[in-house]
Amino acid sequence: MSKWQLVLAISLVNLAACQPVAEEQNYSGISFEVSFSAALTEENQDGRLLLMLSTLDDSEPRFQVDNSPDTQLIFGVNVEGWEPDSKAVIDGSAIGFPLRDLSEVPPGT
């Protein structure tokens, strides 16, 4: 499997594995736990984990983030030594665009 196929596979699994979780830290608002299966790779991962939220279903969310007034939301955290089947958390500490953090996300679907 090429590096890019692995990145795409992990990205797709991450999107499928995103689940809102109860607040467990000192950050207000919603948080997400993300994991990837050891079936994809048994190697620990380093990089940036991105969560994209969109109210539009006309294209993939990563193509909806830009500098326009209609931009959708993106939040990210660094991961270092992220092990298969372990959870990475995106919560109020994650830096976002165009909103500062997840606590500013308006209610909705």
JOHUJO-V479785 format. One record per residue. RES is the residue in one small letter. SS is DSSP state (alpha for helix, beta for strand, coil for the rest). PHI is phi in degrees with one decimal (999 if undefined). NEAR is the number of other ideal C-beta (glycine too) atoms within 12 Angstrom. Layout:
BEGIN
res=(RES;RES)
ss=(SS;SS)
phi=(PHI;PHI)
near=(NEAR;NEAR)
END
This chain:
BEGIN
res=(m;s;k;w;q;l;v;l;a;i;s;l;v;n;l;a;a;c;q;p;v;a;e;e;q;n;y;s;g;i;s;f;e;v;s;f;s;a;a;l;t;e;e;n;q;d;g;r;l;l;l;m;l;s;t;l;d;d;s;e;p;r;f;q;v;d;n;s;p;d;t;q;l;i;f;g;v;n;v;e;g;w;e;p;d;s;k;a;v;i;d;g;s;a;i;g;f;p;l;r;d;l;s;e;v;p;p;g;t)
ss=(coil;coil;alpha;alpha;alpha;alpha;alpha;alpha;alpha;alpha;alpha;alpha;alpha;alpha;alpha;alpha;alpha;coil;beta;beta;beta;coil;coil;coil;coil;coil;coil;coil;coil;coil;beta;beta;beta;beta;coil;coil;coil;coil;coil;coil;coil;coil;coil;coil;beta;beta;beta;beta;beta;beta;beta;beta;beta;coil;coil;coil;coil;coil;coil;coil;alpha;alpha;alpha;coil;coil;coil;coil;coil;coil;coil;coil;coil;beta;beta;beta;beta;beta;beta;beta;beta;beta;beta;coil;coil;coil;coil;coil;beta;beta;beta;coil;coil;coil;coil;beta;beta;beta;coil;coil;coil;coil;alpha;alpha;alpha;coil;coil;coil;coil;coil)
phi=(999;-72.9;-58.2;-70.2;-64.1;-64.9;-60.9;-64.1;-62.6;-64.2;-61.4;-66.4;-65.3;-60.9;-63.2;-70.1;-88.5;-64.9;-138.4;-63.0;-129.4;-64.8;-65.0;-123.5;-118.6;-82.3;-97.2;-84.4;96.5;-79.4;-140.6;-128.2;-107.6;-128.2;-140.8;-130.8;-80.4;-64.6;-66.9;-76.8;-164.2;-95.8;-84.4;-66.2;-114.5;-122.5;153.4;-119.9;-96.4;-113.0;-113.6;-116.5;-115.4;-139.9;-99.2;-109.1;-117.8;-85.8;-157.9;-61.4;-54.5;-66.2;-92.9;-104.7;-98.6;-157.3;-94.8;-85.6;-64.0;-94.3;-58.8;-97.1;-98.9;-142.6;-135.7;-146.8;-136.9;-80.6;-122.6;-138.0;67.1;-67.3;-88.2;-55.5;65.6;-102.7;-100.2;-104.9;-112.3;-110.9;-136.9;-62.0;-82.1;-72.3;-77.4;-121.7;-147.3;-81.0;-84.2;-65.0;-156.4;-62.3;-65.5;-91.4;-70.1;-71.5;-61.7;151.3;-103.3)
near=(13;8;13;10;13;20;21;17;21;32;27;19;24;34;24;15;26;28;18;19;22;13;18;14;18;11;21;15;27;31;31;34;26;35;29;34;19;17;14;25;21;13;17;17;31;13;22;21;35;31;39;30;32;23;17;17;10;11;14;16;24;22;14;23;26;16;9;9;7;15;22;29;33;29;37;27;30;17;25;13;13;27;19;21;20;18;24;36;30;40;33;26;22;36;23;28;23;21;22;16;26;33;21;20;31;13;9;9;9)
END
